[in-house]
Amino acid sequence: MAPSGPDRIHSLGVRQKTERSYGPAKKDAAFVQPDTSRECVCPTKPLSKVSGKVGNAIGLMACLFFFAAGQAFVPMLGIENDEALFANPLFYHGPALYSVPGSGIPLMVITYIGALKTWIYAPVFRIFGTGVWQLREPAVLAGAVSVWLFFLLLRRVAGMRAAVIGACLLAADSDYLLTVCYDWGPVALQHLLVVGGLLLALRFCQTGQELALGGAFSYSA
């Protein structure tokens, strides 16, 4: 109910006195949003991209570094039994678990190791003879090639920068170097074939080449 008479005059007087002291009162207090147009946005410097030629050169240098570092470890330790297990069928025709009947060509050295390494080393021993260097040098070379294949794999998956970083890290990994150099079991060939198979499988997914798919399955087998 609106005031009337003296009460109305009194309320008007109080309102006028309040406005003179504090200013007119606002009926609707609008929500004022902060002005973000003037905020300082710090410019980010774009990361420099690694060019193709420079990246390939770094990847090749990583492979050469791996191969050169392996030369220091080749003559340090004696030959371990598992390291020379593949050579049994080359000097003794009996120890091969499975072989081609009538020819003596080994197929399986033991139940879980095939004779691929035996086939590869047969011409090596025939040409260069037997010894520590003849035994371990091909394994170090296979490790260097696997570093390069790993570089190519990362370049296809994540770009040149990731390929350079990954190849350098793998080439500088002492565990990987020693495992490949003292190849107890076909570890060097295993790494080489697995990375090569992944690279060919990825190439098939990207290009659809059926030959790459066949090579991937051949490497994996």
Residue pairs with C-beta under 8 A, 6 or more apart in sequence:
2 8
3 11
18 25
19 25
49 160
49 161
50 58
50 160
50 161
50 164
51 160
52 160
55 155
55 160
55 161
55 163
55 164
58 164
58 167
58 168
59 147
59 148
59 151
59 155
59 163
59 164
59 167
60 148
62 147
62 151
62 167
62 168
62 170
62 171
63 144
63 145
63 147
63 148
63 151
63 167
63 171
64 144
65 171
65 172
66 140
66 143
66 144
66 147
66 170
66 171
66 177
67 140
67 141
67 143
67 144
69 171
69 177
70 136
70 140
70 143
70 144
70 177
70 180
70 181
71 140
73 177
73 178
73 181
73 182
74 132
74 133
74 136
74 137
74 140
74 181
75 132
75 133
77 182
78 132
79 132
79 135
80 182
80 184
82 184
82 185
83 135
83 182
83 183
83 184
83 185
84 135
85 109
85 110
85 113
85 185
86 109
86 113
86 115
86 117
86 118
86 121
86 186
87 118
87 121
87 125
87 130
88 95
88 96
88 109
89 95
89 96
89 99
89 106
89 109
89 115
89 118
90 118
90 121
90 122
90 125
93 99
93 104
95 109
96 104
96 106
96 107
96 108
96 109
96 115
97 107
97 108
97 109
97 110
97 111
98 106
98 107
98 108
99 105
99 106
99 107
100 107
105 115
106 115
106 118
106 119
107 114
107 115
108 114
108 115
109 115
109 118
113 185
113 186
114 186
116 186
116 189
117 186
117 189
120 138
120 189
121 135
121 138
124 134
124 138
125 134
128 134
136 181
136 182
136 183
139 180
139 181
139 183
139 188
140 180
140 181
140 188
142 180
142 188
142 189
142 191
142 192
143 176
143 177
143 180
143 181
143 188
143 191
143 192
145 192
146 180
146 188
146 191
146 192
146 195
146 196
147 167
147 170
147 171
148 167
149 192
149 195
149 196
149 199
150 166
150 167
150 170
150 195
151 163
151 164
151 166
151 167
152 163
152 199
153 163
153 195
153 198
153 199
153 202
154 162
154 163
154 166
154 167
155 162
155 163
156 199
156 202
156 203
156 206
157 202
170 176
179 187
180 187
180 188
180 191
193 219
193 220
194 219
194 220
196 215
196 219
197 215
197 216
197 217
197 218
197 219
197 220
198 216
200 212
200 213
200 215
200 216
200 219
201 212
201 213
201 216
203 209
203 212
204 210
204 212
204 213
204 216
